[in-house]
């Protein structure tokens, strides 16, 4: 199955690099593509449990789905993820 999720706090290529790297490490997740212009991440996945895992990981990284809570601590996590992504470009 393929899906696209609109996410919050996506700022730059560093963010995209972290998201791509971390989601690609998950089993049953493939073809990860981050679109900074549209604040979205697209990927293919095998089952609903995998989709839940992806959404949970995005929150942990600081990039919750649009419509979900985006508290200060989540925003702070996105800055850390962004910085890590920039260092590993």
N, CA, C and O atoms as CSV, one atom per row, in Angstrom:
chain,resi,resn,atom,element,x,y,z
A,1,UNK,N,N,0.843,-1.175,0.000
A,1,UNK,CA,C,0.000,0.000,0.000
A,1,UNK,C,C,0.890,1.240,0.000
A,1,UNK,O,O,2.002,1.221,0.528
A,2,UNK,N,N,0.397,2.293,-0.585
A,2,UNK,CA,C,1.111,3.566,-0.616
A,2,UNK,C,C,0.280,4.621,0.099
A,2,UNK,O,O,-0.950,4.575,0.078
A,3,UNK,N,N,0.960,5.569,0.730
A,3,UNK,CA,C,0.242,6.657,1.379
A,3,UNK,C,C,1.110,7.902,1.409
A,3,UNK,O,O,2.328,7.838,1.246
A,4,UNK,N,N,0.464,9.022,1.619
A,4,UNK,CA,C,1.134,10.301,1.840
A,4,UNK,C,C,0.535,10.896,3.101
A,4,UNK,O,O,-0.685,10.968,3.251
A,5,UNK,N,N,1.404,11.321,4.003
A,5,UNK,CA,C,0.970,11.929,5.257
A,5,UNK,C,C,1.440,13.372,5.288
A,5,UNK,O,O,2.622,13.651,5.083
A,6,UNK,N,N,0.524,14.280,5.542
A,6,UNK,CA,C,0.859,15.690,5.736
A,6,UNK,C,C,1.393,15.827,7.167
A,6,UNK,O,O,0.733,15.401,8.114
A,7,UNK,N,N,2.574,16.413,7.327
A,7,UNK,CA,C,3.189,16.507,8.648
A,7,UNK,C,C,3.488,17.954,9.030
A,7,UNK,O,O,3.558,18.844,8.183
A,8,UNK,N,N,3.661,18.153,10.327
A,8,UNK,CA,C,3.972,19.470,10.886
A,8,UNK,C,C,5.476,19.575,11.157
A,8,UNK,O,O,6.169,18.564,11.262
A,9,UNK,N,N,5.962,20.795,11.268
A,9,UNK,CA,C,7.325,21.130,11.679
A,9,UNK,C,C,8.399,20.807,10.645
A,9,UNK,O,O,9.584,20.872,10.970
A,10,UNK,N,N,8.036,20.466,9.431
A,10,UNK,CA,C,9.007,20.182,8.376
A,10,UNK,C,C,9.575,21.509,7.883
A,10,UNK,O,O,8.845,22.361,7.376
A,11,UNK,N,N,10.890,21.672,8.038
A,11,UNK,CA,C,11.499,22.958,7.732
A,11,UNK,C,C,12.487,22.944,6.569
A,11,UNK,O,O,12.553,23.902,5.799
A,12,UNK,N,N,13.257,21.858,6.440
A,12,UNK,CA,C,14.357,21.929,5.484
A,12,UNK,C,C,14.839,20.537,5.082
A,12,UNK,O,O,14.235,19.523,5.432
A,13,UNK,N,N,15.928,20.522,4.349
A,13,UNK,CA,C,16.534,19.269,3.923
A,13,UNK,C,C,17.061,18.434,5.072
A,13,UNK,O,O,17.113,17.208,4.973
A,14,UNK,N,N,17.453,19.080,6.162
A,14,UNK,CA,C,17.910,18.328,7.342
A,14,UNK,C,C,16.774,17.516,7.921
A,14,UNK,O,O,16.949,16.351,8.279
A,15,UNK,N,N,15.617,18.127,8.011
A,15,UNK,CA,C,14.417,17.416,8.489
A,15,UNK,C,C,14.124,16.245,7.554
A,15,UNK,O,O,13.907,15.119,8.000
A,16,UNK,N,N,14.122,16.523,6.270
A,16,UNK,CA,C,13.814,15.493,5.272
A,16,UNK,C,C,14.801,14.340,5.359
A,16,UNK,O,O,14.408,13.179,5.248
A,17,UNK,N,N,16.079,14.646,5.557
A,17,UNK,CA,C,17.101,13.609,5.650
A,17,UNK,C,C,16.854,12.702,6.855
A,17,UNK,O,O,16.939,11.479,6.741
A,18,UNK,N,N,16.548,13.297,8.007
A,18,UNK,CA,C,16.272,12.499,9.202
A,18,UNK,C,C,15.047,11.627,9.001
A,18,UNK,O,O,15.077,10.441,9.327
A,19,UNK,N,N,13.980,12.187,8.475
A,19,UNK,CA,C,12.748,11.424,8.259
A,19,UNK,C,C,13.006,10.272,7.296
A,19,UNK,O,O,12.608,9.139,7.564
A,20,UNK,N,N,13.660,10.551,6.190
A,20,UNK,CA,C,13.942,9.515,5.201
A,20,UNK,C,C,14.793,8.398,5.796
A,20,UNK,O,O,14.502,7.218,5.601
A,21,UNK,N,N,15.839,8.770,6.518
A,21,UNK,CA,C,16.736,7.791,7.118
A,21,UNK,C,C,16.009,6.915,8.130
A,21,UNK,O,O,16.106,5.689,8.076
A,22,UNK,N,N,15.287,7.533,9.042
A,22,UNK,CA,C,14.637,6.781,10.116
A,22,UNK,C,C,13.500,5.902,9.604
A,22,UNK,O,O,13.365,4.759,10.040
A,23,UNK,N,N,12.692,6.409,8.699
A,23,UNK,CA,C,11.593,5.590,8.174
A,23,UNK,C,C,12.122,4.447,7.320
A,23,UNK,O,O,11.546,3.359,7.320
A,24,UNK,N,N,13.210,4.678,6.592
A,24,UNK,CA,C,13.785,3.634,5.747
A,24,UNK,C,C,14.383,2.501,6.571
A,24,UNK,O,O,14.567,1.395,6.061
A,25,UNK,N,N,14.685,2.762,7.833
A,25,UNK,CA,C,15.216,1.727,8.715
A,25,UNK,C,C,14.132,0.750,9.183
A,25,UNK,O,O,14.444,-0.341,9.661
A,26,UNK,N,N,12.885,1.132,9.050
A,26,UNK,CA,C,11.779,0.276,9.492
A,26,UNK,C,C,11.551,-0.860,8.495
A,26,UNK,O,O,11.585,-0.663,7.281
A,27,UNK,N,N,11.319,-2.053,9.045
A,27,UNK,CA,C,10.947,-3.162,8.181
A,27,UNK,C,C,9.568,-2.877,7.594
A,27,UNK,O,O,8.728,-2.251,8.240
A,28,UNK,N,N,9.346,-3.330,6.389
A,28,UNK,CA,C,8.058,-3.214,5.705
A,28,UNK,C,C,7.706,-1.793,5.282
A,28,UNK,O,O,6.558,-1.526,4.927
A,29,UNK,N,N,8.692,-0.859,5.314
A,29,UNK,CA,C,8.492,0.505,4.813
A,29,UNK,C,C,9.500,0.725,3.687
A,29,UNK,O,O,10.693,0.475,3.858
A,30,UNK,N,N,9.019,1.190,2.541
A,30,UNK,CA,C,9.878,1.393,1.370
A,30,UNK,C,C,9.509,2.679,0.648
A,30,UNK,O,O,8.463,3.278,0.898
A,31,UNK,N,N,10.389,3.086,-0.250
A,31,UNK,CA,C,10.132,4.215,-1.151
A,31,UNK,C,C,9.764,5.496,-0.408
A,31,UNK,O,O,8.808,6.180,-0.774
A,32,UNK,N,N,10.521,5.815,0.630
A,32,UNK,CA,C,10.240,7.005,1.434
A,32,UNK,C,C,10.673,8.246,0.658
A,32,UNK,O,O,11.807,8.339,0.188
A,33,UNK,N,N,9.751,9.194,0.536
A,33,UNK,CA,C,10.036,10.463,-0.139
A,33,UNK,C,C,9.419,11.591,0.680
A,33,UNK,O,O,8.241,11.547,1.034
A,34,UNK,N,N,10.229,12.594,0.974
A,34,UNK,CA,C,9.752,13.748,1.736
A,34,UNK,C,C,9.635,14.924,0.783
A,34,UNK,O,O,10.550,15.197,0.007
A,35,UNK,N,N,8.520,15.610,0.842
A,35,UNK,CA,C,8.255,16.771,-0.004
A,35,UNK,C,C,8.151,18.006,0.888
A,35,UNK,O,O,7.111,18.259,1.496
A,36,UNK,N,N,9.233,18.765,0.958
A,36,UNK,CA,C,9.262,19.952,1.823
A,36,UNK,C,C,8.242,21.001,1.393
A,36,UNK,O,O,7.648,21.669,2.239
A,37,UNK,N,N,8.037,21.149,0.104
A,37,UNK,CA,C,7.114,22.175,-0.394
A,37,UNK,C,C,5.681,21.903,0.056
A,37,UNK,O,O,4.908,22.836,0.277
A,38,UNK,N,N,5.330,20.628,0.189
A,38,UNK,CA,C,3.959,20.266,0.564
A,38,UNK,C,C,3.851,19.735,1.989
A,38,UNK,O,O,2.789,19.270,2.403
A,39,UNK,N,N,4.959,19.804,2.747
A,39,UNK,CA,C,4.966,19.307,4.131
A,39,UNK,C,C,4.420,17.895,4.224
A,39,UNK,O,O,3.536,17.612,5.032
A,40,UNK,N,N,4.954,17.009,3.390
A,40,UNK,CA,C,4.428,15.649,3.376
A,40,UNK,C,C,5.532,14.606,3.249
A,40,UNK,O,O,6.645,14.890,2.806
A,41,UNK,N,N,5.187,13.407,3.647
A,41,UNK,CA,C,6.060,12.249,3.468
A,41,UNK,C,C,5.229,11.138,2.839
A,41,UNK,O,O,4.126,10.831,3.291
A,42,UNK,N,N,5.783,10.543,1.786
A,42,UNK,CA,C,5.117,9.446,1.084
A,42,UNK,C,C,5.955,8.190,1.242
A,42,UNK,O,O,7.182,8.258,1.319
A,43,UNK,N,N,5.292,7.048,1.290
A,43,UNK,CA,C,6.008,5.781,1.426
A,43,UNK,C,C,5.049,4.637,1.129
A,43,UNK,O,O,3.832,4.815,1.080
A,44,UNK,N,N,5.629,3.468,0.933
A,44,UNK,CA,C,4.816,2.265,0.808
A,44,UNK,C,C,5.001,1.449,2.077
A,44,UNK,O,O,6.055,1.493,2.710
A,45,UNK,N,N,3.954,0.696,2.444
A,45,UNK,CA,C,3.980,-0.092,3.673
A,45,UNK,C,C,3.156,-1.354,3.471
A,45,UNK,O,O,2.366,-1.451,2.532
A,46,UNK,N,N,3.351,-2.318,4.361
A,46,UNK,CA,C,2.734,-3.624,4.188
A,46,UNK,C,C,1.379,-3.786,4.871
A,46,UNK,O,O,0.505,-4.471,4.341
A,47,UNK,N,N,1.186,-3.162,6.051
A,47,UNK,CA,C,-0.054,-3.392,6.788
A,47,UNK,C,C,-0.352,-2.215,7.716
A,47,UNK,O,O,0.468,-1.310,7.871
A,48,UNK,N,N,-1.518,-2.238,8.321
A,48,UNK,CA,C,-1.950,-1.117,9.175
A,48,UNK,C,C,-1.054,-0.950,10.400
A,48,UNK,O,O,-0.847,0.171,10.864
A,49,UNK,N,N,-0.525,-2.045,10.925
A,49,UNK,CA,C,0.373,-1.963,12.076
A,49,UNK,C,C,1.644,-1.188,11.711
A,49,UNK,O,O,2.160,-0.407,12.511
A,50,UNK,N,N,2.132,-1.413,10.507
A,50,UNK,CA,C,3.313,-0.672,10.036
A,50,UNK,C,C,2.991,0.811,9.911
A,50,UNK,O,O,3.818,1.651,10.265
A,51,UNK,N,N,1.813,1.145,9.417
A,51,UNK,CA,C,1.406,2.547,9.299
A,51,UNK,C,C,1.362,3.208,10.675
A,51,UNK,O,O,1.818,4.341,10.829
A,52,UNK,N,N,0.821,2.518,11.669
A,52,UNK,CA,C,0.796,3.054,13.036
A,52,UNK,C,C,2.209,3.277,13.557
A,52,UNK,O,O,2.479,4.278,14.220
A,53,UNK,N,N,3.114,2.342,13.258
A,53,UNK,CA,C,4.509,2.462,13.686
A,53,UNK,C,C,5.157,3.695,13.070
A,53,UNK,O,O,5.882,4.423,13.749
A,54,UNK,N,N,4.899,3.931,11.792
A,54,UNK,CA,C,5.450,5.107,11.108
A,54,UNK,C,C,4.940,6.387,11.762
A,54,UNK,O,O,5.723,7.294,12.044
A,55,UNK,N,N,3.648,6.465,12.001
A,55,UNK,CA,C,3.076,7.678,12.595
A,55,UNK,C,C,3.633,7.920,14.001
A,55,UNK,O,O,3.881,9.064,14.383
A,56,UNK,N,N,3.825,6.860,14.758
A,56,UNK,CA,C,4.415,6.985,16.101
A,56,UNK,C,C,5.850,7.482,16.009
A,56,UNK,O,O,6.256,8.354,16.777
A,57,UNK,N,N,6.614,6.939,15.082
A,57,UNK,CA,C,8.000,7.372,14.912
A,57,UNK,C,C,8.065,8.831,14.474
A,57,UNK,O,O,8.918,9.579,14.952
A,58,UNK,N,N,7.183,9.244,13.578
A,58,UNK,CA,C,7.176,10.646,13.154
A,58,UNK,C,C,6.938,11.579,14.341
A,58,UNK,O,O,7.568,12.632,14.434
A,59,UNK,N,N,6.044,11.205,15.241
A,59,UNK,CA,C,5.795,12.018,16.438
A,59,UNK,C,C,7.051,12.058,17.304
A,59,UNK,O,O,7.430,13.121,17.798
A,60,UNK,N,N,7.699,10.907,17.491
A,60,UNK,CA,C,8.914,10.849,18.310
A,60,UNK,C,C,10.023,11.723,17.726
A,60,UNK,O,O,10.826,12.295,18.463
A,61,UNK,N,N,10.058,11.821,16.398
A,61,UNK,CA,C,11.066,12.652,15.733
A,61,UNK,C,C,10.695,14.134,15.746
A,61,UNK,O,O,11.543,14.989,15.490
A,62,UNK,N,N,9.424,14.441,16.046
A,62,UNK,CA,C,8.971,15.828,16.100
A,62,UNK,C,C,8.145,16.268,14.914
A,62,UNK,O,O,7.980,17.465,14.678
A,63,UNK,N,N,7.621,15.304,14.158
A,63,UNK,CA,C,6.857,15.621,12.946
A,63,UNK,C,C,5.483,14.944,12.974
A,63,UNK,O,O,5.243,14.008,12.211
A,64,UNK,N,N,4.583,15.404,13.841
A,64,UNK,CA,C,3.260,14.785,13.905
A,64,UNK,C,C,2.435,15.085,12.656
A,64,UNK,O,O,2.664,16.062,11.943
A,65,UNK,N,N,1.484,14.216,12.430
A,65,UNK,CA,C,0.560,14.398,11.309
A,65,UNK,C,C,-0.256,15.673,11.527
A,65,UNK,O,O,-0.609,16.006,12.658
A,66,UNK,N,N,-0.550,16.376,10.442
A,66,UNK,CA,C,-1.379,17.579,10.548
A,66,UNK,C,C,-2.710,17.184,11.164
A,66,UNK,O,O,-3.315,16.187,10.772
A,67,UNK,N,N,-3.162,17.973,12.133
A,67,UNK,CA,C,-4.389,17.680,12.847
A,67,UNK,C,C,-4.134,17.078,14.216
A,67,UNK,O,O,-5.021,17.073,15.069
A,68,UNK,N,N,-2.916,16.565,14.435
A,68,UNK,CA,C,-2.550,16.023,15.744
A,68,UNK,C,C,-1.920,17.115,16.593
A,68,UNK,O,O,-1.533,18.166,16.082
A,69,UNK,N,N,-1.819,16.860,17.896
A,69,UNK,CA,C,-1.196,17.818,18.804
A,69,UNK,C,C,0.220,18.140,18.350
A,69,UNK,O,O,0.951,17.272,17.874
A,70,UNK,N,N,0.589,19.400,18.505
A,70,UNK,CA,C,1.934,19.847,18.161
A,70,UNK,C,C,2.423,20.740,19.298
A,70,UNK,O,O,2.559,21.953,19.144
A,71,UNK,N,N,2.684,20.111,20.439
A,71,UNK,CA,C,3.075,20.853,21.629
A,71,UNK,C,C,4.530,21.305,21.531
A,71,UNK,O,O,5.266,20.875,20.642
A,72,UNK,N,N,4.927,22.157,22.435
A,72,UNK,CA,C,6.276,22.724,22.419
A,72,UNK,C,C,7.361,21.650,22.427
A,72,UNK,O,O,8.362,21.778,21.723
A,73,UNK,N,N,7.172,20.599,23.214
A,73,UNK,CA,C,8.197,19.545,23.260
A,73,UNK,C,C,8.328,18.834,21.911
A,73,UNK,O,O,9.427,18.436,21.525
A,74,UNK,N,N,7.233,18.675,21.208
A,74,UNK,CA,C,7.288,18.058,19.881
A,74,UNK,C,C,8.028,18.964,18.913
A,74,UNK,O,O,8.837,18.493,18.114
A,75,UNK,N,N,7.758,20.248,18.981
A,75,UNK,CA,C,8.464,21.205,18.118
A,75,UNK,C,C,9.957,21.181,18.419
A,75,UNK,O,O,10.777,21.244,17.503
A,76,UNK,N,N,10.316,21.092,19.699
A,76,UNK,CA,C,11.729,21.036,20.084
A,76,UNK,C,C,12.394,19.784,19.515
A,76,UNK,O,O,13.536,19.843,19.059
A,77,UNK,N,N,11.693,18.663,19.541
A,77,UNK,CA,C,12.228,17.422,18.976
A,77,UNK,C,C,12.518,17.591,17.492
A,77,UNK,O,O,13.504,17.058,16.984
A,78,UNK,N,N,11.660,18.334,16.794
A,78,UNK,CA,C,11.878,18.519,15.358
A,78,UNK,C,C,13.156,19.311,15.090
A,78,UNK,O,O,13.842,19.062,14.099
A,79,UNK,N,N,13.481,20.264,15.967
A,79,UNK,CA,C,14.720,21.023,15.799
A,79,UNK,C,C,15.935,20.120,15.986
A,79,UNK,O,O,16.919,20.238,15.257
A,80,UNK,N,N,15.866,19.225,16.956
A,80,UNK,CA,C,16.964,18.277,17.183
A,80,UNK,C,C,17.090,17.335,15.987
A,80,UNK,O,O,18.194,17.102,15.495
A,81,UNK,N,N,15.967,16.795,15.520
A,81,UNK,CA,C,15.988,15.902,14.346
A,81,UNK,C,C,16.539,16.620,13.134
A,81,UNK,O,O,17.291,16.039,12.352
A,82,UNK,N,N,16.174,17.867,12.972
A,82,UNK,CA,C,16.662,18.676,11.856
A,82,UNK,C,C,18.188,18.816,11.920
A,82,UNK,O,O,18.881,18.629,10.921
A,83,UNK,N,N,18.688,19.143,13.093
A,83,UNK,CA,C,20.143,19.322,13.270
A,83,UNK,C,C,20.886,18.022,12.969
A,83,UNK,O,O,21.930,18.035,12.317
A,84,UNK,N,N,20.352,16.917,13.440
A,84,UNK,CA,C,20.985,15.607,13.171
A,84,UNK,C,C,20.968,15.336,11.677
A,84,UNK,O,O,21.963,14.863,11.127
A,85,UNK,N,N,19.874,15.624,11.019
A,85,UNK,CA,C,19.772,15.425,9.582
A,85,UNK,C,C,20.766,16.266,8.795
A,85,UNK,O,O,21.290,15.825,7.772
A,86,UNK,N,N,21.018,17.463,9.269
A,86,UNK,CA,C,21.991,18.323,8.593
A,86,UNK,C,C,23.411,17.795,8.751
A,86,UNK,O,O,24.229,17.908,7.838
A,87,UNK,N,N,23.700,17.219,9.917
A,87,UNK,CA,C,25.048,16.688,10.152
A,87,UNK,C,C,25.320,15.441,9.326
A,87,UNK,O,O,26.474,15.149,9.013
A,88,UNK,N,N,24.279,14.703,8.969
A,88,UNK,CA,C,24.453,13.436,8.265
A,88,UNK,C,C,24.096,13.509,6.800
A,88,UNK,O,O,23.867,12.480,6.164
A,89,UNK,N,N,24.044,14.718,6.252
A,89,UNK,CA,C,23.738,14.875,4.819
A,89,UNK,C,C,24.881,14.376,3.970
A,89,UNK,O,O,24.805,14.427,2.742
